[in-house]
Amino acid sequence: MDLTEISVFIFDVDGVLTDGRVVCYESGEQVRTFLVKDGYAIEKALQLGFRVAIISGGAQEGVRKRLEFLGIKDVFLGVKNKVDVLNSYVKKHNLAFKNILYMGDDLPDFEVLTLCGVATCPADASEEIKHISNYISTKNGGNGAVREVIELVLKSQNKWSITNNRANG
């Protein structure tokens, strides 16, 4: 697993950026919670010139607003076929799969994980996803798994620093 080659982070949402729980209100609104520390690491990666994208089957507008607040411009929600979206994204931006770290937690992420250079998952991912992952976070989804893998990459590239930390989280 060569983290020095990574220039793109792609994440699923439910079970990765969130703990996978959904609070449902009578209005039909479905609310998720995000960890600010994950958000901070995403902003830091963006500030350093890394690409960050989201590919998720969920399509809640509140999720989109959170991701846009963090500065993520490549947000694909309501996705039925993650491989098609990944292939299109790679082609559009002239990327190499070997430079992509993807984090997913469940079966809809399986094929995408097999295509990317570094396949990662949270500690509480499904067994099938753990089996094919190059790295299993010590943290559960929504509880710092995203921060952990971003930090690992940035540290491997000597880009993690306690100076110039202006991200909002």
Secondary structure, 3 states (H helix, E strand, C coil): CCHHHCCEEEECCCCCCCCCCCEECCCCCEECCCCHHHHHHHHHHHHCCCEEEEECCCCCHHHHHHHHHCCCCEEECCCCCHHHHHHHHHHHCCCCHHHEEEECCCHHHHHHHHHCCEEEECCCCCHHHHHHCCEECCCCCCCCHHHHHHHHHHHHCCCCCCCCCCCCC
